[in-house]
Amino acid sequence: MNVKKVMIVVFVALALFYVVTQPNQAAGMVQSILGWLRDGAEAIITFLKNVFA
């Protein structure tokens, strides 16, 4: 196996372990990440609207 595949497998295993052992904190983290992505997308949309208005 190459290093990239090993790192992916380790990351997935740690993520699953975190979700199983601490589901509330994992859900909060996912909600925070999605909120950050939504805010970023809204900022880009606002910028583009102002540029082309």
OpenMM code with the backbone's topology and positions (N, CA, C; nanometers):
from openmm import Vec3, app, unit

residues = "MET ASN VAL LYS LYS VAL MET ILE VAL VAL PHE VAL ALA LEU ALA LEU PHE TYR VAL VAL THR GLN PRO ASN GLN ALA ALA GLY MET VAL GLN SER ILE LEU GLY TRP LEU ARG ASP GLY ALA GLU ALA ILE ILE THR PHE LEU LYS ASN VAL PHE ALA".split()
positions = [
    Vec3(0.0850, -0.1190, 0.0000),
    Vec3(0.0000, 0.0000, 0.0000),
    Vec3(0.0888, 0.1243, 0.0000),
    Vec3(0.0448, 0.2229, -0.0695),
    Vec3(0.1219, 0.3459, -0.0664),
    Vec3(0.0785, 0.4327, 0.0523),
    Vec3(0.1539, 0.5346, 0.0787),
    Vec3(0.1333, 0.6182, 0.1968),
    Vec3(-0.0022, 0.6891, 0.1916),
    Vec3(-0.0440, 0.7306, 0.0745),
    Vec3(-0.1714, 0.8020, 0.0614),
    Vec3(-0.2883, 0.7137, 0.1045),
    Vec3(-0.2894, 0.5896, 0.0603),
    Vec3(-0.3976, 0.4978, 0.0971),
    Vec3(-0.3974, 0.4707, 0.2471),
    Vec3(-0.2799, 0.4542, 0.3037),
    Vec3(-0.2698, 0.4288, 0.4477),
    Vec3(-0.3234, 0.5482, 0.5257),
    Vec3(-0.2874, 0.6684, 0.4854),
    Vec3(-0.3338, 0.7888, 0.5544),
    Vec3(-0.4862, 0.8024, 0.5449),
    Vec3(-0.5422, 0.7698, 0.4292),
    Vec3(-0.6878, 0.7772, 0.4122),
    Vec3(-0.7570, 0.6770, 0.5043),
    Vec3(-0.7054, 0.5557, 0.5092),
    Vec3(-0.7648, 0.4521, 0.5943),
    Vec3(-0.7550, 0.4926, 0.7411),
    Vec3(-0.6416, 0.5468, 0.7826),
    Vec3(-0.6243, 0.5913, 0.9212),
    Vec3(-0.7208, 0.7056, 0.9522),
    Vec3(-0.7342, 0.8014, 0.8623),
    Vec3(-0.8247, 0.9142, 0.8842),
    Vec3(-0.9696, 0.8668, 0.8973),
    Vec3(-1.0125, 0.7782, 0.8084),
    Vec3(-1.1498, 0.7266, 0.8133),
    Vec3(-1.1733, 0.6496, 0.9430),
    Vec3(-1.0759, 0.5690, 0.9834),
    Vec3(-1.0897, 0.4921, 1.1069),
    Vec3(-1.1011, 0.5851, 1.2279),
    Vec3(-1.0197, 0.6884, 1.2328),
    Vec3(-1.0271, 0.7842, 1.3443),
    Vec3(-1.1594, 0.8606, 1.3433),
    Vec3(-1.2056, 0.8973, 1.2259),
    Vec3(-1.3332, 0.9682, 1.2159),
    Vec3(-1.4482, 0.8800, 1.2638),
    Vec3(-1.4490, 0.7547, 1.2226),
    Vec3(-1.5538, 0.6626, 1.2673),
    Vec3(-1.5460, 0.6399, 1.4184),
    Vec3(-1.4261, 0.6271, 1.4714),
    Vec3(-1.4090, 0.6102, 1.6154),
    Vec3(-1.4648, 0.7306, 1.6904),
    Vec3(-1.4359, 0.8505, 1.6408),
    Vec3(-1.4850, 0.9737, 1.7029),
    Vec3(-1.6375, 0.9801, 1.6975),
    Vec3(-1.6956, 0.9436, 1.5850),
    Vec3(-1.8421, 0.9467, 1.5706),
    Vec3(-1.9081, 0.8465, 1.6644),
    Vec3(-1.8489, 0.7292, 1.6788),
    Vec3(-1.9070, 0.6255, 1.7636),
    Vec3(-1.8923, 0.6603, 1.9110),
    Vec3(-1.7768, 0.7135, 1.9504),
    Vec3(-1.7526, 0.7388, 2.0924),
    Vec3(-1.8099, 0.8713, 2.1398),
    Vec3(-1.8178, 0.9718, 2.0517),
    Vec3(-1.8679, 1.1035, 2.0911),
    Vec3(-1.9601, 1.1592, 1.9826),
    Vec3(-2.0789, 1.1022, 1.9694),
    Vec3(-2.1660, 1.1437, 1.8580),
    Vec3(-2.2138, 1.2890, 1.8681),
    Vec3(-2.2400, 1.3388, 1.9889),
    Vec3(-2.2877, 1.4765, 2.0019),
    Vec3(-2.1818, 1.5768, 1.9584),
    Vec3(-2.0585, 1.5550, 2.0022),
    Vec3(-1.9511, 1.6458, 1.9636),
    Vec3(-1.9219, 1.6359, 1.8145),
    Vec3(-1.9302, 1.5150, 1.7592),
    Vec3(-1.9068, 1.4970, 1.6160),
    Vec3(-2.0139, 1.5703, 1.5347),
    Vec3(-2.1381, 1.5611, 1.5785),
    Vec3(-2.2462, 1.6308, 1.5086),
    Vec3(-2.2276, 1.7819, 1.5167),
    Vec3(-2.1869, 1.8299, 1.6324),
    Vec3(-2.1620, 1.9732, 1.6473),
    Vec3(-2.0494, 2.0205, 1.5570),
    Vec3(-1.9454, 1.9397, 1.5454),
    Vec3(-1.8338, 1.9753, 1.4589),
    Vec3(-1.8783, 1.9802, 1.3130),
    Vec3(-1.9579, 1.8831, 1.2696),
    Vec3(-2.0062, 1.8814, 1.1320),
    Vec3(-2.0963, 2.0027, 1.1061),
    Vec3(-2.1819, 2.0360, 1.2016),
    Vec3(-2.2680, 2.1533, 1.1853),
    Vec3(-2.1851, 2.2810, 1.1756),
    Vec3(-2.0793, 2.2899, 1.2537),
    Vec3(-1.9925, 2.4074, 1.2474),
    Vec3(-1.9246, 2.4191, 1.1113),
    Vec3(-1.8751, 2.3072, 1.0612),
    Vec3(-1.8083, 2.3079, 0.9305),
    Vec3(-1.9068, 2.3460, 0.8206),
    Vec3(-2.0276, 2.2880, 0.8251),
    Vec3(-2.1277, 2.3209, 0.7234),
    Vec3(-2.1709, 2.4668, 0.7326),
    Vec3(-2.1821, 2.5188, 0.8531),
    Vec3(-2.2156, 2.6607, 0.8698),
    Vec3(-2.1077, 2.7504, 0.8122),
    Vec3(-1.9806, 2.7130, 0.8356),
    Vec3(-1.8698, 2.7902, 0.7815),
    Vec3(-1.8720, 2.7875, 0.6287),
    Vec3(-1.8970, 2.6704, 0.5715),
    Vec3(-1.9037, 2.6595, 0.4259),
    Vec3(-2.0208, 2.7403, 0.3692),
    Vec3(-2.1352, 2.7368, 0.4387),
    Vec3(-2.2518, 2.8139, 0.3934),
    Vec3(-2.2213, 2.9633, 0.3964),
    Vec3(-2.1596, 3.0101, 0.5051),
    Vec3(-2.1251, 3.1515, 0.5147),
    Vec3(-2.0280, 3.1930, 0.4047),
    Vec3(-1.9319, 3.1065, 0.3763),
    Vec3(-1.8371, 3.1362, 0.2692),
    Vec3(-1.9049, 3.1437, 0.1335),
    Vec3(-1.9957, 3.0506, 0.1074),
    Vec3(-2.0683, 3.0510, -0.0202),
    Vec3(-2.1551, 3.1755, -0.0329),
    Vec3(-2.2198, 3.2141, 0.0757),
    Vec3(-2.3026, 3.3345, 0.0726),
    Vec3(-2.2177, 3.4587, 0.0488),
    Vec3(-2.0987, 3.4635, 0.1062),
    Vec3(-2.0100, 3.5771, 0.0852),
    Vec3(-1.9658, 3.5853, -0.0605),
    Vec3(-1.9353, 3.4708, -0.1207),
    Vec3(-1.8946, 3.4697, -0.2619),
    Vec3(-2.0099, 3.5136, -0.3504),
    Vec3(-2.1300, 3.4659, -0.3207),
    Vec3(-2.2475, 3.5052, -0.3997),
    Vec3(-2.2722, 3.6549, -0.3880),
    Vec3(-2.2618, 3.7080, -0.2669),
    Vec3(-2.2805, 3.8518, -0.2469),
    Vec3(-2.1763, 3.9306, -0.3245),
    Vec3(-2.0530, 3.8860, -0.3189),
    Vec3(-1.9460, 3.9523, -0.3934),
    Vec3(-1.9763, 3.9537, -0.5426),
    Vec3(-2.0128, 3.8374, -0.5970),
    Vec3(-2.0396, 3.8303, -0.7406),
    Vec3(-2.1610, 3.9150, -0.7796),
    Vec3(-2.2625, 3.9189, -0.6951),
    Vec3(-2.3787, 4.0037, -0.7241),
    Vec3(-2.3373, 4.1497, -0.7304),
    Vec3(-2.2506, 4.1919, -0.6384),
    Vec3(-2.2063, 4.3316, -0.6365),
    Vec3(-2.1140, 4.3641, -0.7548),
    Vec3(-2.0363, 4.2674, -0.7967),
    Vec3(-1.9470, 4.2907, -0.9106),
    Vec3(-2.0264, 4.3082, -1.0396),
    Vec3(-2.1295, 4.2239, -1.0581),
    Vec3(-2.2032, 4.2252, -1.1835),
    Vec3(-2.3326, 4.3059, -1.1767),
    Vec3(-2.3542, 4.3797, -1.0699),
    Vec3(-2.4762, 4.4603, -1.0572),
    Vec3(-2.4627, 4.5930, -1.1278),
] * unit.nanometer
topology = app.Topology()
chain = topology.addChain("A")
for resn in residues:
    res = topology.addResidue(resn, chain)
    for name in ("N", "CA", "C"):
        topology.addAtom(name, app.Element.getBySymbol(name[0]), res)
